[in-house]
Amino acid sequence: MTLTLDPSKALPKQGPAPKAKPRGGALDPFFEALCAASATALLAALCGVLVSLAIGGWPAFHKFGLHFFTISSWNPVTEVYGAAGPIVGTLITSFLALLFSLPVAFGVAVFLVEFCPSVLRRPIGTAVELLAGIPSIVYGMWGLFVLAPWFALHVQVPLLLLAPPGSLLEKLTSGIPNGANILTASLILAIMILPFMAAVLRDLFLTIPAQVRESAYGLGGNTVEVILSVSLPYIKRSAVGAIMLGLGRALGETMAVTFIIGNSHAFPKNLFDSGSTIASTIANEFNEATTEMHTSALIALGLVLFMITFAVLAIARTLLGRPKVV
């Protein structure tokens, strides 16, 4: 028996089923345009700030040239301005703050991840995060009324009395024993950036898979060996980026440093000498700048600080954005 298929009775061909439009799909182009406009506006604002600083600081750059970066004379009476003192003060205080705070921040992060009891881990972690949110002027007032008098009485004066005349110790500890100097400003900055770096390092340690650390312990490694040989290499790039973000905050700090650094435009001869930073110089003198050149010099300082901070943050973002090789 032979079966024949009547072509007239064959099933009609069906095309692909129409895709159902997602709910609210008509708004996608508008949302995409809004996001693009937001990103463009942010970039335009950044470029606008850069161009405004460059235009405002051009008279100072044009008049002093490279001497603006190499001399420390800052005299509004004679209209001579040099940014070397504030630039050096900014770099010294920021790097000293990083040097003081990094070991403590690393210790806090390791304690919270490795040694802290589970009952106390969350409260201590929350307290660290809250410390990072304290306004900088509070740190500055504490430094002015508490840290500076204590430092002058218990550190500077004893060292001045113990230093033999003409010795290296006398040169290192010379200065007015009032507690307002480069070292105390660096300590204030270290206290300010410490909670931020500790919180970020703790979060980085928590991103390490448990099996990686457990494998190291299973091979007989102790806590120090696991941290130094396994945990740190695993988060090395991201940790460096987090540290540089902390350095970026120290570079731009204003009020806390202004309270306690002494505000001297000369090169600091030692850590107990008064100094200034770019941010503190702008904060102290911008309202009092009455001449065009004085205002231009302060705006030029702002451009220098912008470029230093931008370079630090760009390096940090580069390190944070690189893929991790396992």
Buried (B, 14 or more C-beta within 10 A) or exposed (E): EEEEEEEEEEEEEEEEEEEEEEEEEEEEEEEEEEEEEEEEEEEEEEEEEBEEBBEBBBBBBEBBEEBBBEBBEBEBEEEBBBBBBBBBBBBBBBBBBBEBBBEBBBEBBBBBBBEBEEEEBEEBBEEBBEBBEEEBEEBBBBBBEEBBEEBBEEBBBEBBEEBEEEEEEBEBBBBEBBBBBBBBBBBBBBBBBBBBBBBBBBBBBEEBEEEEBEEBEEEEBEBEEBBEEBBBEBBEBBBBBBBBBBBBBBBBBBBBBBBBBBBBBBEBBBBBBBBBBBBBBBBBBBEEBEEEBBBBBBBBBBBBBBEBBEEBBEBBEEBBEEEEEE
